[in-house]
Every structure is written in structure tokens, then in C-alpha cells.
Amino acid sequence: MITSAGIIAAGEGRRLKMDGLTLSKPLIPVAGTPLIGHTLRQFLEIGVQRVAIIFNEAQQECADWVRAHFPSLDLKILVKTTRSSFESFWRVGRALGPGRHLICTVDSICSPADWRTMSASTVDSEREVLLAITSFVHDEKPLWVAMQPESLKIVNLGVPSGKFATAGIYGVPEAIFEREWEGGNSSLRAFLGQLLREGFPFRGVPLGGVIDVGTIE
């Protein structure tokens, strides 16, 4: 069972700000609960005990809110403005240390059943990377995946060749964070593509309707 997880929450929420919202994205309420609260509550439900979160330097109030509302979690909170989604992902992974981890973006909302599916998914090797995938594509720039139908082995990323796209939730081994990667990738999708080309096995985990909360619509 996975007991450690990370959240990427260092983005600026550009699209939401364009819609007139001034609240930091992790604290935007959905059904009365801040985005970050939804994710942390689901982590507790699936047995996660240790969490690393990265916020940008303008989001200190987000760090304070998490500490106040989730005192039972073993928290490592990073407050740093990063250059890319890759850097945020890499820093969270390094902070989590040894083991396998779930890492997600703060704006990925899915059902408790989907979280349990992702957490309980087994791997064929210690190096395997699991990508949550969904056919309910609600993203400004979806990352499409090409898979072998029976095994769900991912053979390509970024080429529209099927009905599934990534859903912002990743099951990852510590091995992908062992190398010094800083400055080597411009985005998380570029980093994932590089790992796939280098021979890390990737497999898709189909989930239901995962919503990317990027606008007020």
C-alpha cells in the first residue's frame, strides 16, 4: 500500500485569475472545500501518512491553511516559485525520498473510488510508472496516450491516437528522482516522454471522470 504522496500546487492559476478570481488556486472552494483540502482528505481515506506539497512564494497562506487543517499528516511543505511543472514535480519527488509515491496536481478532482483504484494498482517492476488516464478530457492542453489494448502498456505520449489522456495523477518509483534533473526539462510532459524513451515502463490506469479545475465554468 502506498503511504506517501505529493501535490504540485505551485502554479499561478493564470486562467482563474483571468476569470477574475484573486484567491490562491489551492484555496479555491469546490462544494465548500478548498481544492487542496479535497486532495488531502482523499489521501487520508486511502491510508497516506506522509505528504509533500509545493506552493509558490506568493502562497504562504496555503501552507498555513494545510498545517492548520491536517495536523495528523506528516507534512513536508515547500514554498518555492518554480520555473516549470517539471521542476515542481521533481522537487516534490525528491522531498518524498525512498519508496513508491502518488503525486498529483492540485486541480485534479476525482471520486474516492478512483483514488482507491490508483492507490491499489500493482506494478510489474520497481521501475514502472503508472499514469492515471481518462476518456473524460477536461483540460486545456491534454496529454494523449497511446497504449497496447490488453496490457495498457503506454507506448507513446503526446500523439492523439486514442481516446485517453493523462489525468494529473501519477504512481511513481523513487528511481526517477535519483538523477540530478534540474534545468534539463521544460515541462512535466517532456520529462515523462524522456523517461519513456529511456526505457522506463509506463502503464495506464483508467479512471472515471477526472476534472481539471482550471476555469470557473
N, C-alpha and C positions, 0 to 999 in steps of 0.2 A: 504493500500500500504506500502511495506517495504521501509523505508528511511535510513536504516543503514546497513552497510556491512563491512566485514573484509576480508583481504587477508593474507594467510600464505605464506611467502616468505623468510623464514629463513634457507632453505636448502642450502647445499653447491654446488648443481649441479654436483654431482660426475660423472655421466655418460657423461655430456657435457665436463667436464674437461678431461676425458679420451679420448674424441674425439679431444682434442687439443684447445678447446676454453678457453680463460682466462677471458673474460668479466663476470661480475656477472650475474647469471642466470636471474634475473628480468629485466636486461637491454639488453638481447639478442634480436636483432631485428627480427620480423616476418612481412614480407611485409613492411619493413621500419619503423615499430613502435616497441619499446621495449615491451616485454611481459606484464610488469606491466601497460604500457600505454593502451594496448588493453582492459585490465580488467577495469581500471578506466574510460575509455571512455564509456564502456558499462554501468557501474554504473550510470554515468551521464544521459545516454539515458533513463534508466528505473526509474529515479527520486530519486536515492540515494543521500543523502545530507551529511551524516556523515560516515567516513571510518576509520577503524583501520587497520594498517598494521604492521607486524613484519618482520624485516630483521635481519640477524645475524650481529655480531660485525665487520665483515670484509666488510660490505656492506653500509657504511655510504654514499657513492656516490649515492646509490639507493634512500636513504631518501632525499638527496639534490635534485635529479632529480624530484622526485614526488612533492616536495614542489614548485619547480620552474615551473612545467608544469601544475599543477592542483590547482591553488590558490583559486578557487571558492569552493572547498570542505572543509568541516570541518574535518581536518585530525588529527588523533592521531597516531603517528608513534613510534613504539617500536623498539629499536635497541638492540637486546639481542641474544646471541647464546644459543639455547635451546638444551635439551637432546633428544627430540623426536618430531615427528609430533603432538602427543597429547599435549605436553606442549605448542607448538606454537598455536595450536587451542584454548586451554584453556585460554592462556593469551590474545589472540585477543578477545575471547568472554567476558572475564571479563572486558576488556577495553571498550567494546561497551555498557555494562550496561543494563538497562531495555529495554524490548521490544522483538520483533522478528527480526532476522537478517539473511542476506545471508552471508555465509562465504565460501570462495573458495581457492583453491591452485593457485599459480601464474602461473602454467603451464597448466591450463585448458582453452583451446580455443574453443569457440562455437559461433554459429550465434547469431545475435541480436534477432531473433525470439525465440531462445531457452532461452535467458536471460529473455525475456518478459514472456515466459511460466513459468519459475521458479519463477519470481517475483510475478506473478499474481495468483499463486496456493493458493487456500484457504485451511484451516486446519479444521479438525473435532473437535479438542480440543486444548486448550492453550499449552498442553504438547507435541503435535505431532511434530515429527522430519521428515522433508522432505529430501529425498536423490535424487539428480539428478541421473538418470540411463541411460545407453546407450547400444545398441547392437553392436555399433562400438567400439570394445575393442582395445585400442591402449595404453597399459600400461604394464610395465614390470611385475608387480605383481597385477593383477586386484582383486578387492574385489567383488566377485559374490554375488548376492542377490537372495533369494527365496521369491516369492510373491504369494498371492492369486490372481488368474487371473482377477476377476471382480473388486475388491476393490483396487488392487495394494498395499494392506497391506503387509508389509515386515514381514516375519515370521522367517527368518534365514539369517545370514550373513556369508560369507566366505566358503560356501559349493557350489561347482559348480552343480547347479540343474536347471539351466535355461539359457537363452541367454543374460541376462542383468548383467552388472557390474556397480558399482558406478562410477560417472563421476567427482568427485572432487568439487562438488558444493552442499552446504548444507543449508537448511532452518531450523533455529533452534530457540527454545524458550530460554528466559533467565534462565528458571528453571534448565537447565542442567549445568549452571555455578555457581549455588548458593552454592554448597558444595565445601570444600577445597579438590581438587583432586590431587594436585601436588605430584608426585612420585608414584602415585597409578596405573599408566598405562604405558606400554612401547611403545604404538603406538596409533594413532588415531583410527585404526580399532578395536583395543582391547577396547578402550573407548566406541565406538559405540556399540560394542557387549555387553558390560556391561550394557549400558543404555537399550538396548532391553531386556536383561534378567531381569532387574529391573522393567519392565512394561511400559516404555515409548513407546507410539505408534509410529510406523515408517511407512511411506508410500513412494513409489517410484514415481518419476515424470519423465516419459520417455522423453528424448531429442533426437536430431539427432546425427550427427557425432561430438562428443566432442573429441578433440585431446589433448593428454597428451604430451607436448613438453619436451621430456627427452633426445633426441639424435639429432644429426644433420641430420639424414637420413629422 
